[in-house]
Structure formats: C-alpha cells, structure tokens
C-alpha cells in the first residue's frame, strides 16, 4: 500500500477515535450519535456545489448506505449504554475487518498479497486483544458489538463499491452523509418528543459539529483509499483508531492502561508496519 494512502487512513483513524470519544462522553448517547451524524451533513453541504454529482449507478448504494448508517449509529449508542468502551469498541472495530478479509475474495473478487493478509490479520488480532481487559462485560453488550461489526462490514462493502462506481469518492462521501441524520432525528423525535430533542441540540450542537466534521473526514479518507487499495486492507488499517483511542485515554484523560492495552498497541503498530512492507 502506498505511503500517502497509509498516512491518510491513519489520520482518518485518529479522527474516528475522537468522535467516538465524544459520543461516549455525552449524557445522551443516542442523541449525541444523531448530532454527530448531523454535524457531518452540515460539514458536507458547503462543498457539494463544487463537486460533480455521483454517477447514476452510485445512488442505490447511497440509499442503502443511509439505512445501514442509521442502524450503525443506533447500535453504537446502544452498545455504549450496555458496556464499557474497552470491550465494545475493540469488538466492533476488530471483528468487522476480519469479516471483510474472510469474504472479500468472493464479494469483490479481490486477492490480498501474503504481506497484506498477514498485516491485516495482525491488526485485527491487536484490536481484539484489547477486549481481554474487559472480558467480564455483559453478554448483551457483546451481542450488540458483534451485530454492529456485521453492519460495519456490510456498509464498508456498500460504500467501497459505491465510491468506485460514483466517479468521485469525495462527492459520494458527502452526498452519502445527508440522509442518515434525517432518519436518526426522525427516530429520536418519535421516541422522545420534539421539545426534548430541541433542548439537547441547543446545548450540545458544538459536540455534533466537531464530531461530525471528524466523522465525515475520516470516512471520506477511507473511501478514497478504497479506490486505491483493496477494501479489506484499508478496513483493517482504519481500525487502528483503537490505538489512537488508547493514546487519548492515557495522555489526555489520564486513565490507567492495563498490560493488555500496551500489548495491543505493539501488535497493531506491527501490523501497520507489515502492511507497508507488504
């Protein structure tokens, strides 16, 4: 994989860890997830007039992605309510690239080199190692995380293909960001009422704007990379976001890290190096 692609995906992974931390730290995780999604749409709007429309063949993928993103954000919020981030995040983000690696051969007819395969599996192993420090988490949280891993793998395929047929990965990403917040806020209003949602938005809009901008940029970098490299490899490298989450938790939040976290960091970094060398 070219170095510029690796660096851009890694920067996107850092942004991904940042917006997940914003949701986890919020008081209402479902509404904060909707705010992050809406922030991504707001960040996308100013750029749309300057970009070409996606090719007609890409619009079904954009529609399917919106439904999957709605499910993804709902499951993220539910998983963070049910379990610790040290368990839920690694399972969600670690199992998804494993699923993609196992199935990309017959879904996309892509084959990985030996080095890319070893690097991908090494990164996944490092991410899943983090789950050992929270292995006593609830079965409900584990189930939500595993279901969301399947959703992540599915929308990665949908968007990876959609970005390729759209003619412009950036345009695809920005148009794809518009519909999920509509679905998320419609759901939130139906469950909580307009007043409660409006009050939360009034006091937390900044959270959504910052997180949403990071979210859309992170995913845009990944989709662009998928037009330059195999989807499975990019998906695995993107999940190094858990390593950035470790760094944030130790250096910024001053949380104590178990030996499992440091071991996982070494494994993930090794996988990234293998990807570059492979």
C-alpha positions in Angstrom: 0.0 0.0 0.0 1.4 3.5 -0.9 2.7 5.5 2.0 0.4 8.5 1.3 -2.6 6.2 1.4 -1.4 4.7 4.7 -0.9 8.1 6.3 -4.3 9.5 5.2 -6.1 6.4 6.5 -4.2 6.7 9.8 -5.2 10.3 10.2 -8.8 9.3 9.5 -8.4 6.6 12.2 -7.4 9.3 14.7 -10.5 11.4 13.8 -12.6 8.3 14.2 -11.4 7.7 17.7 -12.0 11.3 18.5 -15.7 11.4 17.5 -16.4 8.1 19.2 -14.9 9.5 22.4 -17.3 12.5 22.0 -20.3 10.1 21.9 -19.1 8.0 24.8 -18.6 11.1 27.0 -22.0 12.5 26.2 -25.0 12.4 28.5 -27.5 11.1 25.9 -25.7 8.7 23.6 -28.5 8.3 21.1 -29.0 12.0 20.6 -25.3 12.6 20.5 -24.9 10.0 17.8 -27.6 11.8 15.8 -25.8 15.1 16.4 -22.5 13.7 15.1 -24.3 12.4 12.0 -26.0 15.8 11.5 -22.6 17.6 12.0 -21.2 15.5 9.2 -24.1 16.6 6.9 -23.6 20.3 7.8 -19.8 20.0 7.1 -20.6 18.4 3.7 -23.1 20.9 2.5 -20.7 23.8 1.6 -18.7 21.6 -0.7 -21.5 19.9 -2.7 -21.9 22.8 -5.3 -18.2 22.5 -6.3 -18.3 18.7 -6.8 -19.8 16.6 -9.7 -22.8 14.6 -8.9 -22.1 10.9 -8.4 -22.8 8.7 -11.4 -26.4 7.3 -11.5 -25.2 3.8 -10.7 -24.0 5.1 -7.3 -27.3 6.3 -6.0 -28.7 2.9 -5.0 -25.5 2.5 -2.9 -26.1 5.9 -1.3 -29.6 4.9 -0.3 -28.6 1.5 1.1 -25.7 3.2 3.0 -28.1 5.6 4.6 -30.2 2.8 6.1 -27.0 0.9 7.3 -25.5 4.1 8.8 -28.8 4.6 10.7 -28.5 1.1 12.1 -24.8 1.6 12.9 -25.3 4.8 14.9 -28.2 3.3 16.8 -26.1 0.2 17.7 -23.1 2.4 18.7 -25.3 4.2 21.2 -26.9 1.1 22.5 -23.6 -0.7 22.9 -22.0 2.2 24.8 -25.0 2.2 27.1 -24.7 -1.5 27.7 -21.0 -2.0 28.1 -17.6 -0.5 28.7 -15.8 1.1 25.7 -12.8 -1.1 26.4 -14.9 -4.1 25.4 -17.4 -2.8 22.9 -15.1 -0.7 20.7 -12.5 -3.3 20.1 -15.1 -6.0 19.3 -17.0 -3.7 16.9 -13.9 -2.4 15.1 -11.9 -5.6 15.3 -14.4 -8.2 14.0 -15.5 -6.1 11.1 -12.2 -6.2 9.1 -12.0 -9.9 9.9 -15.4 -10.5 8.3 -14.3 -8.4 5.3 -11.0 -10.2 4.9 -12.8 -13.5 5.0 -15.4 -12.6 2.4 -13.8 -10.0 0.1 -12.5 -12.7 -2.2 -15.9 -13.8 -3.5 -17.7 -10.4 -2.8 -15.3 -8.2 -4.6 -13.0 -10.7 -6.3 -10.0 -9.1 -4.6 -7.0 -11.1 -3.5 -4.5 -9.9 -0.9 -0.8 -10.4 -1.1 0.8 -12.5 1.6 2.2 -9.4 3.4 -1.1 -7.6 3.2 -3.0 -10.6 4.6 -0.6 -11.0 7.5 -0.7 -7.3 8.2 -4.5 -7.2 8.2 -4.8 -10.2 10.5 -2.1 -8.8 12.8 -4.0 -5.5 13.2 -7.3 -7.4 13.9 -5.5 -9.6 16.5 -4.2 -6.5 18.2 -7.6 -4.8 18.3 -9.3 -7.9 19.7 -6.5 -8.2 22.3 -8.0 -5.1 23.9 -11.2 -6.9 24.6 -9.4 -9.2 27.1 -9.1 -6.4 29.7 -12.9 -6.0 29.7 -13.8 -9.7 29.2 -16.2 -9.7 32.0 -18.6 -7.4 30.2 -22.3 -8.1 29.8 -23.4 -10.6 27.2 -25.9 -8.0 25.9 -23.0 -5.6 25.2 -21.0 -8.3 23.4 -24.0 -9.2 21.3 -24.6 -5.6 20.3 -21.0 -5.1 19.4 -20.9 -8.3 17.2 -24.1 -7.3 15.4 -22.7 -3.9 14.7 -19.5 -5.5 13.4 -21.7 -7.2 10.8 -23.3 -3.8 10.0 -19.9 -2.2 9.7 -18.7 -4.9 7.3 -21.8 -4.5 5.2 -21.7 -0.8 4.8 -18.0 -1.0 4.1 -18.7 -3.2 1.1 -21.7 -1.0 0.0 -19.7 2.3 0.3 -16.4 0.8 -1.1 -18.3 -0.3 -4.2 -20.4 2.9 -4.4 -17.3 5.1 -4.2 -15.7 3.2 -7.0 -18.7 3.4 -9.4 -19.5 7.0 -8.4 -16.7 8.5 -10.4 -15.7 10.7 -7.4 -15.1 9.3 -3.9 -15.3 12.7 -2.2 -18.6 13.5 -3.9 -20.0 10.1 -2.9 -19.0 10.6 0.7 -20.6 14.0 1.0 -23.9 13.0 -0.6 -24.0 9.8 1.5 -23.8 11.9 4.7 -27.0 13.8 4.1 -29.7 11.2 4.7 -28.7 9.3 7.9 -29.2 12.4 10.2 -32.7 12.8 8.8 -33.5 9.2 9.8 -31.8 9.5 13.2 -33.6 12.7 14.2 -37.0 11.4 12.9 -36.5 8.4 15.1 -35.4 10.4 18.1 -38.3 12.8 17.9 -40.8 9.9 17.6 -39.3 8.4 20.8 -38.5 11.4 22.9 -40.6 14.3 21.5 -39.6 17.4 19.7 -39.0 19.5 22.8 -36.6 17.1 24.4 -34.6 16.8 21.2 -34.6 20.6 20.6 -33.2 21.2 24.2 -30.5 18.7 23.7 -29.5 20.2 20.4 -29.4 23.7 21.8 -26.9 22.8 24.5 -24.8 20.2 22.6 -24.7 21.4 19.0 -21.0 22.0 19.2 -20.4 18.4 20.1 -22.2 17.3 16.9 -20.4 19.8 14.7 -16.9 18.8 15.9 -17.6 15.1 15.9 -19.5 15.2 12.7 -16.7 17.0 10.8 -14.2 14.4 12.1 -16.6 11.6 11.2 -17.2 12.6 7.6 -13.5 13.4 7.0 -12.4 10.1 8.5 -14.8 8.1 6.3 -14.0 10.2 3.2 -10.3 9.4 3.6 -11.1 5.7 3.9 -13.4 5.6 0.9 -10.8 7.4 -1.2 -8.2 4.9 -0.1 -10.5 2.1 -1.1 -10.3 3.3 -4.7 -6.5 3.0 -4.5 -6.1 -0.2 -2.4 -8.0 -3.4 -1.5 -11.1 -2.8 0.7 -10.0 -5.4 3.3 -6.6 -3.8 3.7 -8.0 -0.3 4.1 -10.7 -1.6 6.5 -8.1 -3.2 8.8 -5.8 -0.2 8.7 -8.6 2.1 9.6 -9.4 0.1 12.7 -6.1 1.3 14.2 -8.4 4.0 15.5 -8.5 1.9 18.7 -4.7 2.6 19.1 -5.4 6.3 19.0 -8.2 5.8 21.5 -5.6 4.2 23.8 -3.3 7.2 23.4 -6.1 9.7 24.1 -7.2 7.7 27.2 -3.7 7.7 28.7 -2.3 11.1 27.7 -5.5 13.2 27.7 -7.9 11.5 30.0 -5.2 10.3 32.4 -6.7 6.8 32.5 -4.7 3.8 33.7 -3.9 1.3 31.0 -3.6 -2.4 31.6 -0.8 -4.5 30.1 -3.3 -5.8 27.6 -3.6 -2.3 26.1 0.1 -1.9 25.7 0.4 -5.3 24.2 -2.4 -4.5 21.8 -0.6 -1.3 20.8 2.6 -3.1 19.9 0.6 -5.7 17.9 -1.4 -3.0 16.0 1.8 -1.0 15.2 3.4 -4.2 14.0 0.5 -4.9 11.7 0.7 -1.4 10.2 4.4 -1.9 9.5 3.8 -5.2 7.9 1.1 -3.6 5.6 3.7 -1.0 4.5 6.4 -3.6 3.9 3.9 -5.9 2.2 
